[in-house]
Amino acid sequence: MREYDALTALVAERGPALLATAALLTGSRAAGEDLLQAALERTMRAWWRVEGDLEAYLRRTMYHLAVDSWRARRRRPEIVVPVEPEPTADSTDTIALRDALVRALADLPVQQRAVLVLRYFEQLTEAEAATVLGCAVGTVKSNASRGLARLRELTANWEDLANGASR
């Protein structure tokens, strides 16, 4: 077995899911591709110490890189580009609702965004999210609570958009 066959197989099988997570973390598909690429490169450089679940290691690397980049540009404004949805049978209203949700998610502080992506998109437990982010479970809980409250504020006037998507 070649050295990186397991990583190649993982990307072939789980690449779209990994890219979707990266796009949510960064706010655009292009930036998500860059984040995933950087995580793959870092994983390959540390290949000798990767043990256990390869996907979990890659995802943890991806989250840490995302948080690092958020910290580095904390004082600079972000420009969020809409995430291009994969072609589906969804109506235009549903695509518009998804785009609006991604934009609202991008308006959250970085830690709240990371926690919400981990908890509700990746469906990790509070303890798993805390392990990935390297923080306490209480920090995950408070960031999730504050992030959901802020999303509710940002989406309070979406009734028209949501009603159009449900038709």
Secondary structure, 3 states (H helix, E strand, C coil): CCCCHHHHHHHHHHHHHHHHHHHHHHCCHHHHHHHHHHHHHHHHHCHHHCCCCHHHHHHHHHHHHHHHHHHHCCCCCCCCCCCCCCCCCCCHHHHHHHHHHHHHHHCCCHHHHHHHHHHHHCCCCHHHHHHHHCCCHHHHHHHHHHHHHHHHHHCCCCHHHHHHHCC
